[in-house]
Amino acid sequence: MDGSANSTIQVYNKQVGLRFQLYNSLFTALPFHRVEKTGVLLTIFLLHCEEGFAKNQSPVELINSFFKQHTSYQNDQEVIDLLFRFVQYTERQVVLFDALEDAAYRDIHDMQGPGTLKQLQTEVLQTRTKDQLAEKLKDFSVRLVLTAHPTQFYPSEVLGIINDLSKAMMNDNTAQINSYLRQLGKTPFFKNEKPTPLDEAMNLIWYLENVFYHAAGNILTFLKNNFPKEVSPENPIIRFGFWPGGDRDGNPFVNAGITLKVAEALRGGALKSYYLDVRRLKRRLTFKGVSNVVQALEQKLYNNLFVPNHELDISTEEIIGALQQIRTILIEEHNSLFLNMVENLLSKVELFGLFFAALDVRQDSSVHTELLEVLAETTTAVPKDYAGLPEHEKIAAMLQVREAVDPSVLESELHRDVLESMAAMKTIQRTNGEIGCHRYIISHSTTALDIMQVYGLFLLAGWKQDDMPVDIVPLFETIDDLQNAAGVMKDLYENETYRRHLQQRDNIQTIMLGFSDGTKDGGYLMANWGIYKAKEELSAISKQYDVEVVFFDGRGGPPARGGGQTHQFYASLGPNISNREIQLTIQGQTISSNFGIVDSAQYNIEQLMHAGIRNTLFASQEAALTAGEEELLQYLSNESFEKYSALKNHPNFLEYLNSASPLRYYAEANIGSRPSKRKPGKLNLDDLRAVPYVGSWSQLKQNLPGYYGVGTALQRLEEAGKWDEVQQLYERSLFFKTLMDNCEMAMTKCFFPLTAFLARHPKYGELWNMIYEEFQLTKSYILRLAGASELMEDKPVNLLSIQMRQRIELPLLTIQQYALTKIREMEEHGIQSSGRAVYEKMVMRCSFGIINAERNSA
């Protein structure tokens, strides 16, 4: 370990580890029933768990022996009460740990080191590449799209406490910390009702107002100060997208009315942020000739924000015009005093406009097909025989649409919403600006018809062919869809009408690629390699037709859903993949863990920007994979896919996950507005959403989707005499190394002793052993590749964070498995008991702390 890593670990131990022990002692003052005893007993319980798992005891054996040896509790109710108090106590320990890591962020991360814009500045000056940078910045941007996937277990009230707690910790204000911990003790973590899509939107707008608004402003100010000629005023280098209230794929609670309300809330959030900044300006700009301009702008913003029934009468251009006027007066008459404040606000208004974040609309392709078949039966707008037409004739029918349809003629609320949401997009563009809602994303895109049907539906909703400022974005997710994606886009590019539409959109085609369902469908390696190859092929076909392709990556938090070291993935893409922009979803815990405070948001956005810009400016041709390396990766993917498919097709696979993990309780945990399955009915893998699928493996501490099949694939290559080639690939290809690094992270978060008792289960034992053996095999090969003795050896601070979090969550994991075992025993023996509901509640309550402690587990 080098000196700088050693020093960072010392800082981490002092700022996080030691302070956790100190502040943890304040928990004895938390207002819990019999709390002193709870804290003491929890410490003993943790040690008891660690010793018991080392002796291969099951969670049931552990808990029974703990109560026998360390308490005088006799009846079931006393046992249940203490276990619930352990859960309450541990939940708050997790919050304390999160707040401590946030408070220490600047001390643990080098805010001017590798991957930051400060480092980019040094590299550009040393290599004299300012001209290349200016060219790159003409159209490059990073777009973070905030989604409301149900992985955020903290209610907004708790998020606010974490924020305030971390600030108090930065200032070492013990009195405040004590007050906030007491507040935490009284604040409920459990939601009795599901959040509505509007609730989800308001929670994420909090991040836009309190985090992203300031972080993006800091980044733009740095770039404009250091590269004034290179930063293009026409291109906002950072953009934000938004899914809550627009994403209706499988969410019956999102409709056009909600979409319009969310757009209004986004506009209000932007105006409020400007208003607060203008208020701050007003306190400084008290000079003659400028104070009246500031005051007039403040009044205009106030009227549009707070005056009831006030007609929107302010525009982005008007705000920018006022700020530019103030800027000119300061330069010409007041020696540029406080000019930096004005320029910072000007950058933010240019970036956020009146839309704050672009609201995307998403729906599943099957809904569009159903709607068109209904329209064919009930109106004259679509040919009567539409359902039976071949694909090319259906496309032709879409291009012949000449009349708009009134949605009220449709019986189905779902079908009405498609047309109403398309009309709502036009309304939002009028109030928030075109960029406020300009993308329609189609889940499960499999053919060119899926895209052309949406084009036809826009015409049916009243849009015109020569005036359709909308980007139609296909989403390719499954392994088959990824392999067929280039052919689908070729068909579209050869359609004259669609090409004219693309010309109206500056010849830019956005394509979304989904990691989560790809991993669920094809396993870890096949999904990642499938997306890499799809990007290469889509880049080539788009270039052939003179179309600029932009990739939008649907990523979750953990490696199994495309997360992990995200910036490394973008840095690893070779020259054959278009990198005009970096666009990705950030969701659930990833928002709070990677972008939860201004420092972390700024750092992680800079890492993504640096990866995208550096690829163009400094990447050598060696970054492209050779034909031999591609062949090697294809072989690895095929072998891994075969191994994963055999497991996935095991007759007890889904039943094992459903029974041994909290999968079936995701929908009841009230953490998101969407159901955990796309369609009601019997559980099957296709309809099961990726979030509960990956999250359940995470709570089992088996993290299967993040590594399964990798060990077998590496073993088969070694048996084929190609180990040296694999080793060279690991050393030369950042893409492959990043895949393996993220695999390491997934495995580091595993803890098989938790479920080792299932190895002896008559029904699930075979599956447990298959998973454990593949884990051990993968671990041995990855350690060999890395030349390491333990996983994540080269990332000691991240490893320490994971280890500390795992100790905090161990009691929760033990209690959850105890409760799941009790439920399973009742089911296996056909016992109907009122006690089952208590154990089910216990499973759900444990999920909160486990998911939060994991940070990127779903």
N, C-alpha and C positions, 0 to 999 in steps of 0.2 A: 504494500500500500504506500503511495507517495505521501510526501509531507503535507500537501494541501488537503488531501482526503482525510489524513489524520487530524489535521487542524479543524476541518469541518465537522468531523465526528465529535471532537471535544466540544465544539460550540453547540452541536445538537444535544449532546448529553447534558450540558449545563442548562441550555435554554428550554429544552423540552423535557428530557428525562428527569432531571433533578427537580425542576419546577413542578412537574406533574406530581411527584411524591409530596412536595411541600403543600401545594394547593389542594391535593387530595385529602390532606388532613382537615381542611376546612369543611369537608363534606359531613363531618360529624355534627355540624350545626344545621344541616339541611332539615327542613320540616317534614321528616318521614315518621311514621309510626314506629316506635322502638328503634330509632335510627342508629344509636350508638352500637347496639348489638348487631345490627345489619352489617355495618362497615367492618366490624371485627370478624364476624362470621364469614363474610364474603372473602376476606383475605385468607382465612383458613380453608375455605371451600376451593379457592383457586389452587392452593398448594396441594390439596387433596386430589383435585382433578389431574394435575401434572403428574403426581406420583402414581395415581390409579391408571392413567393411560399408558404410562411407562410399563406397568405390569399387565397390560392387555385387558384391563377391565372394561365392561360396557358402561354407558352412561347410567343405566338403571342400577347396576351394581354399585357404581360410584356414589350416586345420590343416596341409595339405601344405607351404605356403610357410613357416609358422612353424617347422616342424621342419627345413626346409632352411636357413633363414636364421639360426636362433638356437640350434640344437642340433647335436650330432654323431651323434645317434641314426640308425641305418641300418635296423635290422630292425623288422618289425611288432610284435614283443613289447615292444621298448623303447618304441615309440610308445604302445602300449596301457597299459603300466605307468605312464608319466608322466601320461597322461590320467586314469587312475583316481586317481593321487595328487592331481591338480588337483581332482577331485571331492571327495575326502576333505578337502582343505584348505579348499575353498570352503564345504562343509557347515558346518564349524566357524566360518568367518567369519560365516555367517548366524546361528548361535547367539549369537556375540559381539554382533552387531548387535541381535538380539532382546533380549538381556539389557541392553544399553545403553539401548534405548528404554524398557524396563520401569523401569530405575533412574531415568530422567529424567522419568517420567510426571507426577509432581506439579509439576515445574518447567515442563513444556510445556503442561499443561492447567490451566485456571483451575478449581480444585476448588470454588470458591464463586461461580462466574460464571454466565453464561447457561445455562439448562437444569438447574441444580442445585436441590436442595431449599432451600439458603440463599437463592437468588434467589426461589423460590416463597414463602418466609417473608416476604421484603420485599414482594413483590407483594400477598400476602394482607393484610398490615398496611396497606399504602397504599390498597388498594381496599376495606378493611373487609369482606372476604368470608369471615370465619371460619365463619359459619353455613352458607354454601354448601359450604365445604370439609368441614365435619362431615358434611353430607348426602352428599357425594361419597364420603367415606372409609367410609361404612357398608358399601358393597359393592364398592368399586373395589379391584383388585389387579393387580400385574404378575406373570405366571407365566412363568418361563423354563424351558423343557423341554430338558434336556440329551440330545442324541442321539449315537449312535456311528457316524454316517455316516463312511465311510473317507476323511477328508480330513486326518487328523492324522498327519503323517509322523514326528513325533518319538516315539521310544520313551519310556516313563515315566522311565527312568533319565536321559535327556537333559533331559526337562522339569524334573526335580529339580535338575539342574546349572544350568539357566537360572535357576531360582528362587534358588538359593544365590549364583550369580554376580552377579545383579542386586543382591542385598542387599549383597554385598561391594563392589560398585561404588558403591552409595549411601554407603558408609562410606569410600570411597577406600582400601580395604585391599589394597594391591598384592600383598603376599605371598599372601593368600588367593586373589586373582584369578589369580595365576600358578599356584597349586596346582590351582585348578578348571579352568584352561585345559589343564593337563597331564592332568588326569583326563578331560577332554573328548577329548583326543587318543587316549586308550586305550579310550574307551567306544564300542562298535560302534553305528552308526546303522541298520544293515540288519537286518531281522528275518528269520530263517531259517524261521520258522513263522508261519502266520496266527494272530492273537490269537483266543481263544475269546470268545464273548459275555460270559463271566464276567470275562475279562481286561479287556475294554472297560469293563465296569461298574466294576471296581476302579480303573481309571485315572481314571474320572470321579468316583468317590467321593472320590478324592484332592482334586479341586477343591472338592467340597462341604465337606470337612473343613478344608482349608487356605485356601480363598478365600471361597466364598459364605457359609459359616457366620459369618465375621467381618465381611464387608461388609454382610450383611443385618442383623446385630446392630448395627452402627454406624448404619445408616439408621433402624432402628426406635427406637433410643435417641434420635437427633436429633429424630425426629417426636414421640415421647412427651414429651421435654423442652420442645419449643417449642409443641406443640399438644396438651397433656394432655387437654383436654376434647373435642377434635375426633377424636382417634384412637379408633376403636371397638375395645374388647377382644374383641368377637366376630368381627372380620374381620382375618385376617392380611393385611397390605397387600402383602407379597411372598410368593410361593409358588414352589416348584420342582417340576418334573416330571422324569421319567426314562424313557428308552426302552431302553437296553441291557438285554437279558434279558427285555424285554416285547414288543419289536417283532419279530414273526416274519414280516412281509411279505417273502417272497422269501428269507428267511434260514433254511435248513434246520437250522441249528445251535442255534436257540432252541427250547426245549420247556418244558413245565410245570415240570420239575425245576429247570431253569436259572432260571426265573422265581422260584421259591420261594427258591433260593439267593441271588439278587440282592436280594430283599426282606429276607432275613436279614442280608445284608451292609450294606444301607442302615440297618437298625435298629441294627446294631453300630456303624456310623459315627456315628450320632446319639448313642448312649450313650457312645461313646469321647470325643466332643467335650464332652459334659456333664461326664464324669468329669474330664477335664483342667481344665475351668473350675472345678469344685468343688475340685479340688486347689489351684488358685490362690487360691480363696476361703479355704480352710483356713489358708493361710499368713498371711492378713490378719485373719480373724475369730477371734482368739484370746481373745475376751472370755467372761466368765462367762455362762452361760445360752444362748449361741449356738453355741459351739464343739462342744458335744455333738450338736446338731442337724445341723451341717455334717458331722461325722464319721459319723453314722448314714447320711446320704444318700450320702456317699462309699463306705461299705461296701456299701450296697445296689447302687449302680452297679457296683462292682468285682465283686460276686458274679454279676451278670447279664452281665458282660462276659468275665470271665476264668476263672470256676470251671467246669471241664468238666462237661458233662451237667446243668448247673443249669437247672431249670425256670424259664421266664420268669415272674417274679413282681413286675414293676414296671410302673407305668402312667404315662402323661403326667400324669394328675391327681395322682398321688402325688408326682412330682417338683415340680410346680407348688405343691402344698400345702406341701411342706417349704420351698421358697424363699419363699413368702408368709409362713410362720411366721418365718423368719429376718429377712425384711423388717420385719415388725411389731416384733420384738425390737430391731432396730437403731434404729428410729424412737423407740420408747418408752423404751429403756434406755441407748442408746449414741450419742445425738446424730447419728443417721443416718450414722455413720462407715462409709465404704466401701459406702454404699447403692447408689451408681451401678453397682458391680460386680454386685450382686445383681439389680438391675433389668435390666441388660444380659442377664444369663443367663436371667432370667425371660422376657424378650421372645423370646429364641432358642428356649426350650423351647415357648413358645406357638406359635411359627412352625413348628418342625421336628418336634415331637411325637416319636413313636417310629418315624416313617416316613422322616424326613429329606427325601425327595423322593417325590412320588406316582408310582408305577410304572404307566405306561400299557401296555395290551395292544393290539397292532395286527395285523390280518390282512387279506388281500385278499378282496374279496367273492366272487370265483370259487371260493375254497376252501369258503366256506359253502354255496354252491349245490351243489358236488360232494358235500359231506358229506350234505346233506339228501336228495339223490337216492339216495345209497348207503343211508341210513337207511330210505328208502321201500322199497327192495328187500329189506333184511335184518331189519327190525323192524316192529312194529305201531304204533310211536309216530307215524309219518308216513304219510299215505295212500299206498297202493301206486302210484296213478297220478299222484303228485305232479309228476314231471318234465313231464307233458303238460298240466297244469292252466293256465288263464289266470292272469294276475298276481293279480287280486282274490281268486281262490279259493285261491291259494297263501298269501296273507296271512291269509285266514280259517282255513286249516289251521294256521298258526303260532299263532293265538289259541286253537285247540282243544287244544293240547298239554296232556296231563294226567299223563304219566308221564315219569320220568327214564330215561335210557339209560346202561347201563354201557359206558364207552369200550372196555373190553377186547374187546367183541364185534366191534370194527372191525379190519380187517386193516391199513389204511394208517396209518402212524405220524403222518402229517400230519393225517388226519381225527381220530385219537384225541386229538391235541394240542389241537384246538379245544375239545373238551368238558373235557379235563383242565385247560386253562388257565383256563377259566371256573370250574371247581371251585377251582383254586389262588387265584383272586381272593378267594373266600370265606374261605379259610384265612388269606390275608394281612390281610384286614380284621379277622380275630379277633386277630392278633398285633400288627400295626402300626397298627391303627385304620382306620376306614372310608376315610379320605382316602388311606391308603397304597396302595390299588389300586382305583380306582372308575371308570375310563374304559376303554371298549372302542372303538377307532378302526377304521373300515372303509375301507380303501383302495379306490379305483375305485368309489365309490358313484355309481350312475346312476339308480336308481329307489327309490321308497318300499319296495319289496320287499327291497332290500339291507339296509335297517335292520330291517325286521320279521322277516327271517330270523334276524338276530342275536338279536332279542328272543325268538323261538321257541327258538333254540339254548340260550339261558340257562335257559329252562324245561326243556329236555331235559337240561341239565346239573345240574338239581336245585334251581334257584332258584324262588321263588314269585312270582306276579303281585303280591301285596300286600306283598311283602318283597324288593324288588330294588334295593338301594342302588347302582345302577350307572348311569353316564351313557353312552348309546350315541351315538357321535360319527361322523357321516358325513364322509368326506373327498372333496371335489370338486376335481379337478385339471385335466382337459383343458378346452379352450375350450368344447366342447359341454356338458360336465358343469356348468361354471360358469353357462352360459346357462340350463340347465334346473333349476338348484338350487332356485330359489324354488318352482317347480311341485312338485318332489319334497317339499319341506317342507310345502307346503300339503296335499298328500295325507296326510302323516303327522299334521299338526295336526287333520285332520278324522277321524282314526281314534280312536274313543272309548277303546279300550284303551290306545293310546299316549298319549292325552291324560291318562288317569288315571295312567299311569307318570310323565309329566312333572309332574303335580301332586305326586306323592311326592318329586320332585326339585326342589321349590320353583319349579316352572314355569320352569326355566332349561334352555335347549337350547344345547349347545356344538356349533359347526359348524367343521370344519377346512377351510381352503382352502390348496391347495398351489401355491406359486409355481413351483417347479422344473420340474415336468412341464408346467405351463402355458406356460412360456417355450419349452421343447423343442417343444411342440406348436404354439404360435401365434406365437412371436417375442416380443420384449421389450415393445413397446407394447401389443399385443393382450392379453398375459397380465396386465399390470398394470391395464389398463383393464377387462379382463374381471373381475378380482377386485374392483375398485372398484365396478363396476355390480352384481356378484353381492351384495356386502355391502349396497348400497343396497336392492336388491330383497328380500333376506333380512331386513333390518331392518324393512322395511315389512310384509311378510307375517307376521312374528313378532308385531309390534305389533298387527296386525289380529286375531290370535288370542290376544292377551293373554299372549304368551310372551316372556320375557326372553332375547334371543339373545346368546351370547358367541362371539366369533370367535377361532379358534386358527389362527395363521398358520404354515404350514410354510415356513420361510425357510432358505436357505443363506447362505454368507458373501458371495459376490460379488453385484453388482447383477443379474446374469443369473439368480440364484436367490432374488431378493427381498431381498438384503442391501444393503450400502452404508450410506447414512445412514438407518438404521432408525428412529431416534427422529423424524427429520423426516417420515417417512411417517405416523406416528401423529399427529404435530402437524398434518398437512395434511388429515386426514379431516374432512369437513364434518359438519354437524348431522344429516344424514339417515342417518348410519351409527352403529349402536350402539357405544358405547365403555365399556360397563360394566367390562370388564377388557381388559388387553393381554396376550395370550398368544402366544408364539412359540417356535419351536424355535431353539436355538443349538447349533452342531455343529462338529466337527472343529477347524479352525484358529480359527474365530470364538471358541471357548471360550478358547483360549490367547492369542489376539491382543487380544480386547476384554474378556475377563474373567479373564485369566491371573494377575493379582496383585490384592491387596485394593483398591488405589487405583483400578485400571482398572475392576474389577467394580463398585465403589461408584459411580464416576463414570457408567458406562454404564447402570446400573440407575436411578440418579437421573434421567438424561436421559429414559429411558422413562416413569418415573413422572410427571415434570414434564409431558411431552407429553400424557399421558392426563388428568391433573388439570386442566392449564391449558385444555385444549379445552373442558371443561365450565364452568370458572369465568370465563374471560375471552374466549372466542371470540365474535365478532360474527356476525350472520346472513350477512355478506358471504362467510363461509367456504364457504357452499353454492355449488356451481357453478350458473351460470345455464343455461337451456335452450340458449342459443346456444353456450356453452362446452362443454356436454355433446355437442352436435352436432359441434363442432370436434374434440373428443377421439375421438369415434366415427369420424369421417372419417379422422383420422390413424391410428387403430388399424387400420381396414379396409385402407388403402393399405399400411401397414407389413406387415400380415398377408399381403397379396397378394404383396409383394416377397419376404418370408421364405419363403412356401410355394413360390414358383418355384425358389428356391435349394434348399430341402429336398427337393423332388421331382426335382431334377437327377439323372440316372441314376448319376453318379459321386460324389454327395455323401457318402454314408457311407463309400464306399471311399476317398475322399480323406482323410477324417478318420482312418480306420483305418490308412492307409498313412503319412500325413505326420506324425501325432501319436502319442503313446504310448498311445492308447486301448486297444489289445489287451493292454497289459502292466499295466493297473490291477489286474486280479485277481491277478496274480503278485507284486505289490509287497508283499504281506502287511501291509497297513495297516488292513484291516478284516475282520470275520468274514463279511460278506455277499459273495456273488458280484456281479460288475459287471453281470450281466444278470439279469432276473427269471426267464427260462426258458432252458434250454440250447438249442443249435441255432444256425442261421444268424443272423447279426447283423441286427437290424432296429430302427428308431428307437423303436417302441412299447415293446419289451422292454428297451431300453438305459436304464440308470438315469441320472438327471439328473447325479449327481456325476461319473462318468467323462466324460459328454458335455460338461459345462461345463468341467471340469478339463482335458480334452484341448485344447479351444480355447484355454484359458489358457496351456498349455505351448507351444502353437504361436505364442503371442503375437499371436493374432488376435482373441480374446475376442468372437467373432461374436455369441453369444446376448445380449450386453449392449448392442447398438446396431443390429444389422442391420435395415434397413427404415426406420429413423427418418429418415435423410437424404432418402430417396425420398419419404416421406410429407410432409415439410416442403416439399420442392421442389414437389410437386403442389399443395399449398395455396397456395404463392406464385403458381404458374401460374394458379390459380383466382382470383387477386386478393385473397387473404385473409391476406396476410402481416401487416398491421397488427393483425388480430384475434389471430394467433398471438403476436405480440409482447406484446399486452395480456394474453393468457392467461398468458404466462411471468411477467409482472410482478405479476399479481394472484393467481394460483393457486399456493399452496405445493405442492400435489400435483403439478402439471405441472413446476414448477421442480425439485422433488426428483427426478422422473423424469429430467429432463435432466442434473441434477448427477451422478446415479449413472451415467448414460450417459457423461459426461465421465470419470469414474473408470475405467470399463471401457476406454475408448479410450486414456487416459493409459498404461495398462499394456500397450498393444499395441506391437509392434516388427516392422514388416513387412520391413525389410531382412534379417531372419533367414531368411525363407522366399522372398525375392524370386526366387531361382533357379528356384522352381517355376512362375513365370510363363511359363517357356519349355518346361515339361514337356508332351509331346504329349497326355497324358491329363488332367492336372490343371491345366494352364495356364489354361484357360477359367474354372474355378472360382476359382482364386487371384485372377485379375483382377476377377471379379465382386465378390469380398469386399473387395478393396483399393479398388476404385472406390466402393463403398458407404461404406467407412470414411472416405475422403476427403470424400465428399459430406456425410456426417453431421457430420464435424468442422467443415467450413466453415459449415454452418447453425447448429450449436450455438455456435460462437464468435461468430457474428453475433447470435444471440439474447442471449448473455451480454454482448455489447459488449467482448469480450476478445481479446487477441492470442495467448494460449496456453491450452491446456486446464487447468482447475483453478487458474486465475490467482487466484481469490478464496480459495483454500485453500493458501496458500504452504507451510505446515509439512507438510501431508499430501503436497503435491507433492514437496517436498524429500525426504521419507522414501521415496516411491516411486522417485524418481530414484537415490537412493543404493543402494537395494535392487536396482534394475535393473543398476547397474554391477557389484554383487557377483555377480549371477546370470548375467551375460552369458557367461562361460566355460562354465558348465553348459549353457546353451541351445545354444551353438555345438557343444559335444561331443555333446549329445543328437541334434541334427539331423544331425551327421556320422554318428553310429551308425545313425540311421534311414535315411539315404541309402544307407549300405553294405548294410543289410538289404534295402532296396527294389531295389537293383541286383542282388543275388543272386536275388531272386524274379523280377525281370523277365527275367533271363537263364537262369533255371532252374538256378542253381548250388547244389549241395549242399556245404556246407562246415562244418567244425567251428568255424570262426571266427564263424559266425552267433550261437552261444550267448554268446560274449564280448560281441558288440555288443548283444545283447538285454539282458544284464546291465548294460551301460553305460547303455542307455536308462532302465532302472528306477532305477539308482543316481542318475542326474541328476535324476529326478523328485523325489526327497526334498528336495534343496536348493532346486529351483525352486519347488515348492509351499510350502515353509516361507518362502522369501524373499518370495513374493507375499502372504502373510498371509491374504488372503480370496479365493483364486482358485478354490475349488471348493465 
